[in-house]
Amino acid sequence: MIWSALLFAALADAQGFMNGLNHLRFGCSQITIERLDPLVDPGKMPSPHMHQVVGGNAFNATMPNTDISQVATCTTCNPSDDLSNYWTANIYFQGRNGSYKRVPQMPNRFLFNDRFTTQTSGGVTVYYIAPRAGTVTAFKPGFRMFVGDVHRKTSLYKSQSCFRCFSATNFGGDDAAPCTDARRDFEGFPPQPCPGGIRSNVLYPTCWDGKNLDSPNHKDHVAYPSAGPSTFLSTGNCPSTHPVKIPQLMLEIVWDTTKFNDKAQWPADGSQPFVLSTGDKTGYGQHGDYVFGWKGDSLQRAMDVKNGCFSFDCGNQKVQNVENANRCQITKKVREDVDGWFDELPGMAAMNKKL
């Protein structure tokens, strides 16, 4: 694992970003698995499909357009000042008999002396990147955004959404930057069994219009750089319509698909068996939601460390232990089984009839 951390740092150095790069990486435990979506479907209980959610306890069917750090009182994330919420669709296994089982998540690997991320209850690993101090503007209270397209069924930006197929247990083969390994990274679901499980990576746009904290589709107030989406650890020049460079935000989710590697249980036609909770069997519809909730200047401090930082506590973050983070809970609004075998995906009966 030490070698992996050194390799990661060497990669950044090779790309010319090591000098002064601020790389904040930390884990967040699950706060709920539930059919709620306060960004795309506010107020709906239940929302159309299942999500896995991490972060602050302000998460609800509806979340006010205000400073969420003043609404939440705890977080499942390592930095205790990060009361944001991050959520994505779940992944399900569809067996040969047509029934569905939610794929569990597992803690991420040990990097940069970060034990918390190896001990989370399911959850997500969150990254915030700045090329160096003074180059990005942290998100503002009330900011929120969405990346991806639930309805996409074709390839678009592998650099922004991918699935890594681990070649062995203990994150085997994880020796390249996210979404850059031609052997193990796929924009859609991997076509073969993955001996060590599958990792999702979702990257968000890095440019902001500087005015709007949200937009009707939760996308138009942000944009990719003029030359196109940035790869991991990089941010390009922003277009004139969206001139403000914001931190590169990336979510990383590790799915324990190993218990579903028996191809005798896969579809009879030999196709891969995984499906997003939206009903998408391609994986191209992977997407991510974000509601900003950092306290004060805590995120800006992390992005402005003068000589750079690779850590979970860049900018002298207040951090908590995983036991305390796991005590942060919410009351479920949609009470339904999320762990059993299902004849239909939760909330997706109409779509399943078309599959």
C-alpha positions in Angstrom: 0.0 0.0 0.0 2.9 2.3 0.6 4.1 1.7 -2.9 0.6 2.6 -4.2 0.8 5.9 -2.5 4.2 6.6 -3.9 3.0 5.6 -7.3 0.0 7.9 -7.0 2.3 10.8 -6.0 4.7 10.0 -8.9 1.8 10.1 -11.3 0.8 13.6 -10.1 4.5 14.7 -10.5 4.7 13.3 -14.0 1.6 15.3 -15.0 3.3 18.5 -13.7 0.9 19.0 -10.8 2.9 17.8 -7.9 4.4 21.2 -7.1 1.8 22.8 -4.9 -1.1 20.4 -5.8 -3.8 20.3 -3.1 -5.4 16.9 -3.0 -8.0 16.5 -0.3 -9.2 12.8 0.0 -11.4 11.5 2.7 -14.0 8.8 3.4 -17.7 9.1 4.3 -19.9 6.4 5.7 -23.4 5.7 4.5 -26.1 7.9 6.0 -28.9 6.2 4.2 -29.9 4.0 1.3 -33.3 5.2 0.2 -35.5 6.4 -2.6 -35.1 10.1 -1.9 -33.6 12.8 -4.2 -34.0 16.4 -2.9 -32.1 17.7 -5.9 -33.9 16.2 -8.9 -37.2 15.1 -7.3 -37.6 17.4 -4.3 -40.5 16.4 -2.0 -41.2 13.0 -3.6 -41.4 10.2 -1.1 -40.4 7.9 -2.7 -38.4 9.2 -5.6 -38.2 7.0 -8.8 -35.0 5.1 -8.0 -32.7 4.1 -5.1 -29.7 6.2 -4.0 -26.8 5.6 -1.6 -26.1 8.8 0.3 -23.3 10.1 2.5 -22.6 13.3 4.5 -24.6 15.5 6.8 -27.9 14.8 8.6 -29.7 17.6 6.9 -30.4 15.1 4.0 -34.2 15.0 3.4 -36.8 14.7 0.7 -36.5 18.5 0.4 -33.5 20.5 1.3 -33.6 24.3 1.6 -31.6 26.6 -0.7 -29.6 27.9 2.1 -26.4 27.3 4.1 -26.7 23.6 4.8 -23.9 23.8 7.3 -26.3 25.7 9.5 -29.0 23.1 9.2 -27.0 19.8 9.7 -25.7 19.0 13.1 -23.4 16.0 12.2 -21.8 14.3 9.3 -20.7 10.8 8.3 -17.5 12.2 6.7 -14.0 12.4 8.2 -13.8 16.2 8.2 -16.4 17.2 10.8 -16.9 20.6 9.1 -18.1 18.9 5.9 -21.8 18.7 6.3 -22.4 18.4 2.5 -24.4 15.6 0.9 -23.2 13.4 -1.9 -25.2 10.7 -3.5 -25.3 8.3 -6.5 -27.5 5.5 -7.9 -27.0 2.0 -6.4 -25.8 -1.0 -8.4 -27.9 -4.2 -8.4 -27.0 -7.7 -9.6 -29.6 -9.3 -11.8 -29.5 -13.1 -11.6 -30.3 -15.6 -14.4 -33.8 -16.0 -12.9 -34.4 -12.3 -13.4 -34.4 -11.3 -9.7 -32.3 -8.4 -8.3 -30.0 -8.0 -5.3 -28.3 -4.8 -4.2 -24.5 -4.9 -4.5 -23.0 -3.9 -1.2 -20.3 -1.2 -0.9 -17.0 -1.7 0.9 -14.4 0.6 2.4 -11.7 2.0 0.1 -8.0 1.4 0.2 -5.4 2.8 2.5 -3.6 5.9 1.1 -1.9 8.9 2.6 -2.1 7.6 6.2 -5.9 7.7 6.1 -7.3 4.9 8.3 -10.8 6.3 8.4 -11.5 5.6 4.8 -10.6 1.9 5.3 -13.1 1.6 8.1 -16.3 3.3 6.8 -19.7 1.6 6.7 -20.2 1.4 2.9 -20.1 4.9 1.7 -18.0 7.1 -0.6 -14.5 8.4 -0.9 -14.6 12.1 -1.8 -11.8 14.1 -3.5 -11.3 17.9 -3.9 -8.5 19.0 -6.1 -6.8 22.3 -6.7 -3.7 22.7 -8.9 -2.1 25.0 -6.3 -3.0 27.6 -3.8 -5.1 30.6 -5.1 -6.3 28.8 -8.3 -9.8 27.7 -7.3 -12.8 29.3 -5.6 -14.6 27.0 -3.1 -18.3 26.5 -3.6 -20.6 29.0 -1.8 -23.4 28.3 0.7 -26.5 27.1 -1.1 -24.5 25.7 -4.1 -25.6 22.4 -5.6 -25.0 20.5 -8.9 -25.7 17.3 -10.8 -23.4 15.5 -13.2 -24.3 12.7 -15.7 -27.4 11.7 -17.5 -29.8 9.1 -16.1 -31.0 8.3 -19.6 -27.7 8.0 -21.4 -27.1 4.7 -23.1 -24.0 5.5 -25.1 -20.4 6.5 -24.5 -19.6 10.2 -24.0 -16.9 11.1 -21.4 -14.9 8.1 -20.0 -12.7 10.6 -18.2 -15.7 11.8 -16.1 -17.5 8.5 -15.4 -16.0 5.0 -15.3 -15.9 1.6 -13.7 -12.6 0.0 -12.7 -12.4 -3.8 -12.7 -10.0 -4.9 -10.0 -7.9 -7.8 -11.2 -7.5 -9.3 -7.7 -8.5 -8.9 -4.1 -7.1 -5.9 -2.1 -7.6 -3.6 -5.0 -5.5 -5.6 -7.4 -4.3 -3.8 -10.5 -5.1 -0.3 -9.1 -2.0 1.4 -10.4 -3.3 4.2 -12.7 -5.2 7.4 -12.2 -9.0 7.0 -12.3 -10.6 6.5 -15.7 -7.2 6.3 -17.5 -6.4 2.6 -17.5 -7.2 1.1 -20.9 -7.0 -2.4 -19.5 -9.2 -2.0 -16.4 -11.4 1.1 -16.8 -14.7 1.0 -18.7 -17.2 3.8 -19.3 -19.9 1.2 -19.0 -20.1 -1.8 -16.8 -17.1 -4.2 -17.2 -18.1 -7.1 -19.5 -16.3 -9.7 -17.4 -16.2 -10.8 -13.8 -13.9 -8.6 -11.7 -12.0 -10.7 -9.1 -11.5 -7.8 -6.7 -14.8 -6.0 -7.2 -15.7 -2.8 -9.2 -15.0 0.8 -8.4 -17.1 3.7 -9.7 -15.6 7.2 -10.3 -17.7 10.2 -11.0 -16.1 13.6 -11.7 -17.9 16.9 -11.8 -17.4 20.0 -14.0 -14.7 22.4 -12.8 -16.0 25.8 -14.0 -18.8 28.0 -12.6 -20.7 31.0 -13.9 -19.9 32.9 -10.7 -23.5 33.9 -10.2 -26.0 31.1 -9.8 -25.8 28.6 -7.0 -28.1 26.3 -9.0 -30.0 26.1 -12.3 -33.2 24.4 -13.4 -31.5 21.3 -14.6 -28.7 21.6 -11.9 -26.1 21.6 -14.6 -26.2 24.9 -16.6 -24.5 27.0 -13.9 -21.4 24.8 -14.2 -19.3 23.8 -17.3 -16.3 21.9 -18.4 -13.1 23.7 -19.4 -12.9 25.2 -22.9 -10.8 22.3 -24.2 -13.2 19.7 -22.7 -13.5 17.7 -19.5 -10.5 17.6 -17.2 -8.8 14.4 -16.4 -8.2 13.5 -12.7 -5.8 15.9 -11.0 -6.1 18.5 -13.8 -8.2 21.6 -14.4 -8.2 23.4 -17.7 -9.0 27.0 -18.6 -12.6 28.0 -18.1 -14.8 29.4 -20.8 -15.9 33.0 -20.7 -19.5 31.9 -19.9 -18.2 30.1 -16.8 -15.1 32.0 -15.8 -14.7 30.9 -12.2 -12.5 27.8 -11.6 -13.9 25.6 -8.8 -12.4 22.6 -7.1 -12.3 19.3 -9.0 -14.8 17.2 -7.1 -14.7 13.4 -7.6 -16.7 10.6 -5.9 -15.3 7.1 -5.6 -17.4 4.1 -4.7 -16.2 0.5 -4.3 -18.8 -2.2 -5.0 -18.2 -5.7 -3.6 -19.3 -7.6 -6.7 -17.1 -10.6 -5.8 -20.0 -12.7 -4.5 -21.7 -12.4 -7.9 -18.8 -13.6 -10.0 -20.2 -17.0 -10.7 -21.0 -16.8 -14.4 -23.5 -19.7 -14.0 -25.7 -17.1 -12.3 -25.2 -14.5 -15.1 -27.7 -14.0 -17.9 -27.9 -17.0 -20.2 -26.7 -14.9 -23.2 -23.4 -14.2 -21.4 -24.0 -10.5 -20.9 -22.8 -8.8 -17.8 -25.4 -8.9 -14.9 -25.2 -5.5 -13.3 -27.7 -2.7 -13.5 -28.0 0.8 -12.0 -31.0 1.4 -9.7 -32.4 3.5 -12.6 -32.8 0.4 -14.7 -29.7 1.1 -16.8 -27.9 -2.0 -17.8 -25.1 -0.2 -19.7 -23.6 1.9 -16.8 -23.4 4.9 -19.1 -26.1 6.5 -17.0 -24.0 6.7 -13.9 -24.5 10.1 -12.2 -23.8 12.1 -9.1 -25.6 14.7 -7.0 -24.0 17.3 -4.7 -25.3 19.7 -2.1 -22.5 21.9 -0.6 -22.4 22.2 3.1 -18.9 23.0 4.3 -18.6 25.3 7.3 -17.0 28.7 6.9 -13.7 28.8 5.0 -12.8 25.2 5.7 -12.9 24.0 2.1 -11.1 27.1 0.8 -8.3 26.5 3.3 -7.9 23.0 2.0 -7.5 24.3 -1.5 -5.1 27.0 -0.5 -2.3 25.1 1.3 0.8 27.1 0.2 3.1 24.2 -0.5 0.5 21.6 -1.5 -1.1 18.7 0.4 -2.0 15.1 -0.1 -4.1 14.2 2.9 -7.5 13.8 4.5 -7.0 17.0 6.6 -5.5 19.5 4.2 -5.9 23.0 5.6 -5.9 21.8 9.2 -9.3 20.3 9.0 -11.1 19.2 12.2 -11.5 15.5 11.8 -13.5 12.8 13.7 -13.1 9.1 14.2 -15.2 6.6 12.3 -17.1 5.6 15.4 -18.4 9.1 15.8 -19.1 9.5 12.1 -21.2 6.3 12.2 -23.3 7.7 15.0 -24.6 10.4 12.6 -28.0 9.2 11.5 -31.3 10.3 9.9 -34.8 8.9 10.2 -35.8 7.1 7.1 -38.7 8.7 5.2 -39.3 5.8 2.8 -39.5 2.5 4.7 -38.9 -0.4 2.4 -36.6 -3.4 2.2 -33.3 -2.5 0.6 -31.3 -5.7 1.2 -33.4 -8.5 0.0 -33.9 -10.2 -3.4 -36.5 -8.4 -5.6 -38.5 -9.4 -8.6 -38.4 -5.8 -9.7 -36.0 -2.9 -9.1 -37.5 -0.7 -6.4 -39.6 1.9 -8.1 -38.8 0.7 -11.6 -41.7 -1.8 -12.3 -42.7 0.0 -15.5 -39.2 0.1 -16.9 -38.5 -3.5 -15.9 -41.3 -4.7 -18.1 -39.5 -3.2 -21.1 -36.1 -4.8 -20.3 
